[in-house]
Amino acid sequence: MAGTAGGVDIAIVGGGPGGLTLARLLTLRGIRTTVYERDAGPTARTQGGTLDLHADTGQLALRAAGLTRAFRRHARPEGEDMRLLDHTGTLLHRDDTPDDAPALRPEIDRADLRDLLLHSLPPGTVAWGRALRTATPAQDGSDGWQLEFTDGSRADCDLLIGADGARSRVRPLLTPAVPDHLGVNTVEGAVPAIDLTHPELAAVVGRGTYWVIGQGRSLAAQRCGDGSVRVGLSFYGPADGAADWLTTCGIPFDRPDAARAALLPLFADWTPECRALIAACTGPLTPRPLTALPVGLRWPHRPGLTLLGDAAHLMPPVGVGANAAMRDALELATALTGETGGTEEADAALRAYEEEMFTRTARAADGAARVLAMMTAPGGAQAVAAFFRGE
């Protein structure tokens, strides 16, 4: 690896929040960067629901990227509202965000965040339709890499950064660690234009999140900026939490109408609003097993290579992962642009980034694991309510 701003070719594999934030930060500093993204284009698939960007992580990275104003156009502080209930409909905790509250953790739709990051990059920064097949060390003896993609194309780089998520193709170059099943399975759906199609359910959800926790399962309905509500069902009972439950439960997820009909009896003794939200979902229902990497995962440093985001520290989805990835991007960009130009200095920058990232994200991952354990334990609804009350 040679050179600083003008002399290092950096390949980022993965165009999620972390990868795109890093590309923006490096581009601002004059470092040649290409993002290789497996999606065929920016609208190839839906981006999911919303994220709450924290002041000291996600928002901090956007500020360094010069994107605070763009972020505020899409951010929804009212999205921090929350109603937490048990399965009988008993309200256990409620947060209502004042209009003048500081935007410490405002919500933004994942699609809006991706769009604002994409629009901040020079044309051609993202190479679409490039799913990584292999990465091999450069044959010239340098610390660089030769990349081959599933479409047969190839590329060379001085520094390879894996930002390619839970099923990272870059991670095995550094560690044999793979995500473990957490005993939780999820099913995601959406109610589009809820204020028009189901105003009574829109009132139930409110401006933010309607969260119901029962024994062995939970339901979270989250308001999005496009007028839809994302509905997530989690299953974590002795049987429903099995690693193979999504394939053995008999629910035909490839037939959404039949799948909704099969899901409703599983919530037969829940509040009617929960069953109504499930029934109101239209379009596909997406089943996902919940997985995470070991808390505190580390790997031996390897020159010219590192990871960020879920590729490095996949955590339970409790509002931490995307923020950690964007903070990774900020720390890595800062480290790389602080080096003085030689191979040894650049390698020292990567080592410094990894040590900071290992320590910081181990704390975040441990906290995320604790929240998931609290939610899925007997009496989870009351425990989570006490947590939010600061008890």
C-alpha positions in Angstrom: 0.0 0.0 0.0 1.5 3.3 -1.0 0.6 6.9 -0.7 -2.1 8.9 1.0 -4.9 10.9 -0.7 -3.8 10.3 -4.3 -2.0 7.0 -4.1 -4.2 4.4 -2.5 -6.9 2.5 -4.4 -9.5 1.3 -1.9 -12.2 -1.2 -2.6 -15.2 -1.3 -0.3 -17.3 -4.5 -0.7 -20.8 -3.7 0.3 -23.0 -0.6 -0.1 -24.9 -0.4 3.2 -24.7 2.5 5.6 -21.2 1.7 6.8 -19.7 1.2 3.3 -21.3 4.2 1.8 -20.4 6.5 4.7 -16.8 5.4 4.4 -16.8 6.1 0.7 -18.2 9.6 1.3 -15.6 10.3 4.0 -12.7 9.0 1.9 -13.9 10.8 -1.2 -14.0 14.1 0.7 -10.3 13.5 1.5 -9.3 12.8 -2.0 -8.8 9.0 -1.7 -9.7 6.9 -4.7 -12.5 4.6 -3.6 -14.9 2.1 -5.3 -17.8 0.5 -3.7 -18.7 -2.9 -5.1 -22.3 -3.7 -4.4 -24.1 -6.9 -5.3 -27.5 -5.2 -5.9 -28.2 -4.6 -9.6 -29.0 -1.0 -8.9 -30.2 1.4 -6.2 -33.8 0.3 -6.5 -33.2 -3.4 -6.9 -34.7 -4.3 -3.5 -36.4 -2.7 -0.6 -34.2 -1.4 2.1 -36.4 -2.4 5.1 -37.8 -0.1 7.8 -36.2 2.7 9.8 -33.1 3.4 11.8 -32.6 5.6 14.8 -29.3 7.4 14.3 -27.6 8.3 17.6 -25.9 11.6 18.2 -22.5 10.0 19.1 -22.3 7.5 16.3 -24.5 7.7 13.2 -25.1 11.4 13.4 -21.4 12.1 14.3 -20.4 10.3 11.1 -22.9 12.2 9.0 -21.6 15.5 10.4 -18.1 14.6 9.5 -19.4 13.7 6.0 -21.0 17.1 5.6 -24.5 15.6 5.4 -26.2 16.9 8.5 -28.5 19.2 6.6 -29.5 16.5 4.2 -30.1 14.1 7.1 -32.4 16.6 8.9 -34.6 16.9 5.8 -35.5 13.2 6.3 -35.1 12.7 10.1 -38.2 12.3 12.2 -37.6 13.1 15.9 -41.2 12.1 16.5 -40.3 8.6 15.4 -38.8 8.2 18.9 -42.3 7.8 20.3 -42.9 4.4 21.7 -45.8 2.5 23.3 -44.8 -0.8 25.1 -47.6 -3.2 26.0 -48.0 -6.8 27.1 -50.0 -9.2 24.9 -53.2 -8.5 26.8 -53.0 -4.8 25.7 -51.9 -3.4 29.0 -49.8 -0.3 28.5 -46.5 -0.7 30.4 -44.5 2.3 29.2 -45.0 5.2 26.9 -42.6 7.8 25.4 -44.0 10.9 23.7 -41.4 13.1 22.1 -41.9 16.8 22.8 -41.8 19.0 19.7 -38.8 20.9 21.0 -36.9 17.8 22.1 -33.2 17.5 20.9 -32.9 15.1 18.1 -30.7 12.6 19.9 -32.0 9.5 18.2 -34.4 10.5 15.4 -35.6 7.9 12.9 -34.8 7.9 9.2 -36.0 5.4 6.7 -33.2 3.1 5.5 -34.0 4.0 1.9 -33.7 7.7 2.6 -30.4 7.2 4.3 -29.0 5.2 1.5 -30.3 7.7 -1.1 -28.7 10.7 0.6 -25.3 8.8 0.9 -25.5 7.7 -2.7 -26.2 11.2 -3.9 -23.2 12.5 -2.0 -20.8 10.3 -4.0 -19.2 11.1 -7.4 -20.8 9.3 -10.3 -19.3 5.9 -10.8 -18.2 5.4 -7.2 -20.6 2.5 -6.8 -20.1 -0.5 -9.1 -23.5 -2.1 -9.2 -24.2 -5.8 -9.7 -20.8 -6.8 -8.4 -21.1 -9.7 -6.0 -17.7 -10.8 -4.7 -16.6 -14.3 -5.5 -13.0 -14.4 -4.4 -10.3 -12.1 -3.1 -6.7 -13.2 -3.5 -3.4 -11.5 -2.5 -1.8 -9.5 -5.3 0.8 -11.5 -7.2 3.4 -8.7 -7.2 4.1 -9.3 -3.6 2.5 -6.1 -2.4 -0.3 -5.9 0.3 -2.9 -5.4 -2.5 -5.7 -7.7 -3.6 -7.1 -9.1 -6.8 -10.9 -9.3 -6.8 -13.1 -11.5 -8.9 -16.9 -11.1 -9.1 -19.7 -13.5 -9.9 -20.3 -11.7 -13.3 -16.7 -12.6 -14.3 -15.3 -9.1 -13.9 -12.1 -8.4 -12.0 -10.5 -5.5 -10.1 -7.3 -4.7 -8.2 -7.0 -2.6 -5.1 -4.4 -1.6 -2.5 -6.8 -1.9 0.4 -9.8 -4.2 0.7 -12.5 -3.3 3.2 -15.3 -5.8 3.9 -18.6 -3.9 4.6 -20.7 -6.8 3.2 -22.8 -7.6 6.1 -23.8 -10.8 8.0 -22.8 -13.2 5.2 -19.6 -11.4 4.4 -17.4 -12.9 1.7 -14.4 -10.9 3.0 -14.6 -12.0 6.7 -13.2 -15.6 6.1 -9.9 -13.9 4.9 -9.5 -12.8 8.5 -11.3 -15.1 10.8 -13.3 -18.4 10.6 -16.0 -17.0 12.9 -19.5 -17.2 11.5 -22.8 -15.9 12.9 -24.6 -18.1 15.4 -28.4 -18.5 15.6 -29.7 -16.7 18.7 -32.8 -18.7 19.3 -35.0 -16.1 17.7 -36.8 -16.1 14.3 -38.5 -13.1 12.8 -41.1 -12.5 10.1 -41.4 -9.0 8.6 -44.2 -7.4 6.7 -45.6 -4.0 5.9 -48.9 -2.1 5.9 -48.7 0.6 3.1 -50.3 4.0 3.4 -51.7 3.1 6.8 -53.3 6.4 7.4 -55.5 6.0 4.3 -56.1 2.2 4.4 -56.3 1.6 8.1 -56.7 4.9 10.0 -57.7 3.0 13.2 -54.5 1.0 13.2 -52.5 4.2 12.4 -53.9 5.7 15.6 -52.8 2.5 17.5 -49.2 2.7 16.2 -48.9 6.5 16.6 -45.9 8.4 15.4 -43.2 5.9 16.3 -43.2 2.3 17.5 -46.0 0.1 18.9 -44.2 -2.8 20.7 -46.0 -5.7 22.3 -44.1 -8.4 24.2 -45.6 -11.7 25.2 -44.4 -15.1 26.2 -42.3 -16.6 23.5 -43.1 -14.0 20.9 -43.4 -10.2 20.3 -44.7 -7.8 17.7 -43.2 -4.4 16.8 -45.0 -2.0 14.4 -42.9 0.9 13.3 -44.0 4.0 11.5 -41.9 4.9 8.4 -41.5 8.2 6.6 -43.2 7.0 3.4 -46.5 6.5 5.2 -46.2 2.7 5.7 -45.8 0.7 8.9 -43.3 -2.1 9.1 -44.6 -5.0 11.2 -42.1 -7.4 12.7 -42.9 -10.6 14.5 -40.4 -12.4 16.7 -40.6 -16.0 17.9 -38.4 -17.3 20.7 -40.2 -20.0 22.5 -38.6 -23.4 23.1 -39.9 -24.7 19.8 -40.4 -21.4 17.8 -36.9 -20.3 18.6 -35.3 -23.4 17.0 -32.7 -22.7 14.3 -34.8 -24.7 11.8 -38.2 -23.4 12.8 -38.7 -21.2 9.7 -38.4 -24.2 7.5 -40.2 -26.7 9.7 -43.1 -24.6 11.0 -45.3 -25.3 7.9 -46.0 -21.6 7.3 -46.0 -21.1 3.5 -43.9 -17.9 3.4 -43.8 -18.0 -0.4 -47.6 -17.5 -0.4 -48.2 -14.3 1.6 -52.0 -14.6 2.0 -51.7 -18.2 3.3 -48.8 -17.3 5.5 -50.8 -14.5 7.1 -53.7 -16.9 7.7 -51.2 -19.3 9.4 -49.6 -16.7 11.6 -52.9 -15.3 13.0 -53.7 -18.4 15.2 -50.3 -18.0 16.8 -51.5 -14.7 18.2 -55.1 -15.9 19.1 -54.9 -14.8 22.7 -53.3 -11.5 21.9 -54.9 -8.1 21.8 -57.1 -7.6 18.7 -54.9 -4.7 17.5 -52.0 -7.1 17.1 -54.0 -9.5 15.0 -55.4 -6.7 12.9 -51.9 -5.4 12.2 -50.8 -8.8 10.9 -53.9 -9.2 8.8 -53.4 -5.7 7.3 -50.0 -6.5 5.9 -49.9 -6.7 2.2 -47.2 -8.0 -0.1 -44.5 -10.5 0.8 -43.7 -11.7 4.3 -39.9 -12.1 4.9 -38.7 -14.8 7.3 -35.3 -14.3 8.9 -33.4 -16.2 11.5 -31.7 -13.9 14.1 -28.0 -14.4 14.2 -24.9 -12.7 15.7 -21.2 -13.0 15.7 -19.5 -13.7 19.1 -19.3 -10.7 21.4 -15.8 -9.3 21.4 -14.7 -11.0 18.2 -11.1 -10.2 17.2 -8.8 -11.4 14.5 -5.1 -11.2 13.8 -4.2 -8.2 11.8 -3.6 -8.8 8.1 -2.0 -6.0 6.0 -4.2 -4.4 3.4 -7.4 -5.8 4.8 -10.1 -5.0 7.4 -13.8 -5.2 8.1 -16.5 -2.8 9.4 -20.1 -3.0 10.4 -22.0 -6.3 10.5 -19.1 -8.0 8.7 -17.0 -7.4 11.8 -19.5 -7.4 14.7 -23.0 -8.6 13.7 -25.2 -7.9 16.7 -28.9 -8.4 17.7 -31.0 -5.8 15.9 -31.8 -3.4 18.9 -30.8 -0.1 17.2 -27.1 -0.4 17.5 -25.7 -2.1 14.4 -26.0 0.6 11.7 -24.8 3.2 14.2 -21.8 1.1 15.0 -21.0 0.6 11.3 -21.2 4.3 10.6 -18.9 5.1 13.5 -16.6 2.4 12.2 -16.5 4.3 8.9 -15.6 7.5 10.7 -12.8 6.0 12.7 -11.4 4.1 9.7 -11.4 7.2 7.5 -9.8 9.2 10.2 -7.1 6.6 10.7 -6.3 6.3 7.0 -6.1 10.0 6.3 -3.9 10.6 9.3 -1.1 8.4 8.0 1.9 9.9 6.2 2.2 7.9 3.0 4.3 4.8 3.4 3.3 1.2 3.7 4.2 0.9 7.3 2.3 4.0 8.3 -0.8 2.8 6.4 -0.6 -0.6 8.1 -0.3 1.1 11.5 -3.4 3.1 10.7 -5.4 -0.1 10.0 -4.1 -1.7 13.3 -5.1 1.4 15.2 -8.6 1.4 13.7 -9.0 -2.3 14.5 -8.0 -1.9 18.1 -10.4 1.0 18.7 -13.2 -0.8 16.8 -12.7 -4.1 18.8 -13.0 -2.3 22.1 -15.9 0.0 21.2 -18.0 -2.5 19.5 -17.5 -5.2 22.1 -19.3 -2.9 24.6 -22.0 -2.2 22.1 -22.5 -5.9 21.2 -22.6 -6.9 24.9 -25.3 -4.3 25.5 -27.3 -5.5 22.5 -27.1 -9.1 23.7 -28.3 -8.0 27.1 -31.4 -6.2 25.7 -32.3 -9.3 23.6 -31.9 -11.6 26.6 -34.1 -9.3 28.7 -36.8 -9.2 26.0 -36.9 -13.0 25.5 -36.8 -14.0 29.1 -39.9 -14.8 31.1 -41.5 -11.6 32.1 -39.8 -9.8 29.3 -42.4 -7.1 28.9 -42.2 -5.9 32.5 -38.3 -6.1 32.4 -38.1 -4.0 29.2 -40.6 -1.5 30.7 -38.4 -1.2 33.8 -35.4 -0.7 31.6 -36.9 2.2 29.8 -38.0 3.7 33.1 -34.4 3.6 34.2 -35.1 1.1 37.1 
